[in-house]
């Protein structure tokens, strides 16, 4: 929900509870931003990743079953577009045309996050988390960012 509203990206996750203190899971992120010269794209916050697959391990620190504050270690396979070389002169003069090529980089990152998960008696879950990782492999270092974000607020159901 957070990614869709703020970053125009869809994020789907599944988490499997190993025991009362830990879980494993994975997330898929699809960037829905247009990767052309659309002014709406560069005016707002955005992910540089156009796709990300993120497996994770979480350790919960609460007396309740997989509930409350957690620490997360994650890996991420991501594909990034180069959005850093826009010519911003066209924002002030819409008659200026901008011609550019969008280059990509395929990357592998590792990182950590912190967050909290809260589950109602009926099974509805809310979680919020934030963290960062570092790309340790980049197919195109000229266009890849070193740091990747891991941010989110989600709603779900525990069954």
Backbone torsions as a table, in degrees:
resi	resn	phi	psi	omega
1	UNK	NA	-46.2	-179.3
2	UNK	-61.0	-48.7	-178.9
3	UNK	-64.2	-38.3	-179.0
4	UNK	-66.8	-41.2	-178.3
5	UNK	-74.9	-48.6	-173.0
6	UNK	-84.7	-45.0	-171.3
7	UNK	-108.4	-0.4	-176.3
8	UNK	55.4	50.3	179.2
9	UNK	-136.5	140.0	177.2
10	UNK	-97.3	133.3	-177.3
11	UNK	-131.5	125.4	179.5
12	UNK	-120.2	134.4	-176.8
13	UNK	-133.4	152.8	171.1
14	UNK	-136.3	135.8	-179.7
15	UNK	-128.8	130.2	178.2
16	UNK	-108.1	124.9	-179.3
17	UNK	-82.1	118.9	178.1
18	UNK	-77.7	-48.5	176.5
19	UNK	-155.8	-167.0	-176.1
20	UNK	-68.9	-14.8	-176.1
21	UNK	-114.2	-9.4	-174.3
22	UNK	-148.2	159.1	179.0
23	UNK	-152.8	163.1	171.4
24	UNK	-126.9	158.0	179.6
25	UNK	-170.7	-175.2	179.1
26	UNK	-151.6	151.3	177.4
27	UNK	-129.1	146.8	172.2
28	UNK	-119.7	128.3	179.3
29	UNK	-117.4	130.8	175.5
30	UNK	-121.6	119.0	179.5
31	UNK	-79.6	121.8	-178.1
32	UNK	-96.0	1.9	177.6
33	UNK	-65.9	147.6	173.8
34	UNK	-77.1	135.3	-179.2
35	UNK	-101.7	45.0	175.1
36	UNK	-118.0	-157.6	-177.7
37	UNK	-91.7	35.6	-179.0
38	UNK	-73.6	124.2	-177.8
39	UNK	-61.3	-35.4	179.8
40	UNK	-59.5	-30.9	-178.3
41	UNK	-66.0	-48.2	-173.1
42	UNK	-82.4	-11.3	179.4
43	UNK	-76.7	-24.9	-174.5
44	UNK	-113.7	175.4	176.8
45	UNK	-67.8	151.5	-178.8
46	UNK	-154.2	155.6	169.8
47	UNK	-87.6	142.0	172.8
48	UNK	-77.6	-22.8	179.8
49	UNK	-74.2	131.8	172.4
50	UNK	-94.7	-15.7	175.6
51	UNK	-154.4	142.9	174.9
52	UNK	-149.3	134.2	170.8
53	UNK	-113.2	121.8	-171.3
54	UNK	-129.1	97.2	170.4
55	UNK	-77.9	147.1	-177.1
56	UNK	-145.9	159.4	172.7
57	UNK	-125.2	132.0	179.4
58	UNK	-120.4	142.5	175.1
59	UNK	-119.9	119.5	-178.3
60	UNK	-92.9	146.0	-178.0
61	UNK	-124.1	69.2	179.8
62	UNK	-151.1	161.1	177.5
63	UNK	-81.7	-12.6	177.0
64	UNK	-87.3	158.9	-175.0
65	UNK	-69.3	110.8	178.6
66	UNK	43.1	58.4	-173.8
67	UNK	-143.0	145.5	174.4
68	UNK	95.4	-152.4	-176.4
69	UNK	-64.2	138.5	176.8
70	UNK	-140.2	157.7	172.4
71	UNK	-116.0	136.5	-174.4
72	UNK	-126.1	136.4	169.4
73	UNK	-110.6	135.9	-177.8
74	UNK	-139.5	157.0	169.3
75	UNK	-116.3	156.8	-179.0
76	UNK	-147.1	127.8	167.9
77	UNK	-101.2	120.7	-177.0
78	UNK	-137.9	153.6	175.5
79	UNK	-117.7	121.8	-176.6
80	UNK	-111.3	143.1	170.4
81	UNK	-98.1	151.5	177.0
82	UNK	-87.0	106.6	177.9
83	UNK	-112.9	12.1	-172.6
84	UNK	-90.9	-6.7	-174.9
85	UNK	-111.9	33.8	175.5
86	UNK	-66.1	145.8	171.7
87	UNK	-92.4	105.6	-172.7
88	UNK	-78.4	-1.5	178.6
89	UNK	-63.3	-29.0	-176.7
90	UNK	-71.2	-16.1	177.4
91	UNK	-65.5	-37.6	-178.2
92	UNK	-85.3	-21.6	178.4
93	UNK	-134.8	99.5	-175.9
94	UNK	-65.9	-8.9	178.6
95	UNK	-81.2	-10.9	178.3
96	UNK	-80.7	128.0	177.7
97	UNK	-95.2	146.7	-178.9
98	UNK	-117.8	117.0	176.4
99	UNK	-110.7	124.7	-179.4
100	UNK	-155.7	157.1	175.2
101	UNK	-102.3	140.2	177.3
102	UNK	-98.6	117.0	179.2
103	UNK	-98.5	154.5	-178.7
104	UNK	-124.7	161.9	175.4
105	UNK	-140.5	134.8	175.5
106	UNK	-98.4	129.2	-169.1
107	UNK	-134.9	160.0	171.3
108	UNK	-128.1	129.2	-176.8
109	UNK	-128.5	157.3	171.9
110	UNK	-132.2	144.4	-179.0
111	UNK	-166.6	-173.9	179.2
112	UNK	-133.6	154.9	177.0
113	UNK	-141.0	160.3	170.4
114	UNK	-127.1	155.5	179.5
115	UNK	-176.4	-169.0	178.9
116	UNK	-145.0	142.3	176.9
117	UNK	-125.1	133.3	-177.9
118	UNK	-130.0	126.8	-173.8
119	UNK	-121.5	131.0	178.1
120	UNK	-78.8	168.4	177.8
121	UNK	-63.2	-26.4	178.6
122	UNK	-81.3	-5.9	177.1
123	UNK	100.9	-3.9	178.4
124	UNK	-75.4	135.0	-174.4
125	UNK	-120.1	144.1	172.3
126	UNK	-130.2	134.9	176.6
127	UNK	-139.8	152.4	175.5
128	UNK	-138.2	139.3	-178.4
129	UNK	-153.2	159.2	177.4
130	UNK	-156.6	144.7	179.2
131	UNK	-178.2	-171.7	-178.9
132	UNK	-150.7	156.9	176.4
133	UNK	-134.2	170.7	178.9
134	UNK	-121.0	131.3	174.6
135	UNK	-68.8	115.9	179.3
136	UNK	-94.5	-18.0	173.1
137	UNK	-131.9	132.7	178.4
138	UNK	-135.9	125.3	179.6
139	UNK	-73.5	-23.8	179.9
140	UNK	-140.8	87.8	-174.0
141	UNK	-62.5	-21.5	179.8
142	UNK	-67.2	-30.1	-175.0
143	UNK	-111.5	-14.2	-177.5
144	UNK	-83.3	145.5	173.1
145	UNK	-85.2	153.6	177.1
146	UNK	-77.9	-36.4	-175.1
147	UNK	-106.5	136.4	175.1
148	UNK	-118.3	139.2	179.6
149	UNK	-83.0	156.3	171.0
150	UNK	-137.7	91.6	-176.6
151	UNK	-126.0	146.9	175.7
152	UNK	-179.7	157.6	170.0
153	UNK	-140.7	124.7	-174.3
154	UNK	-137.8	157.5	174.3
155	UNK	-114.9	146.4	-179.1
156	UNK	-161.4	-169.9	179.3
157	UNK	-138.9	130.7	177.0
158	UNK	-98.7	122.9	179.3
159	UNK	-125.5	NA	NA
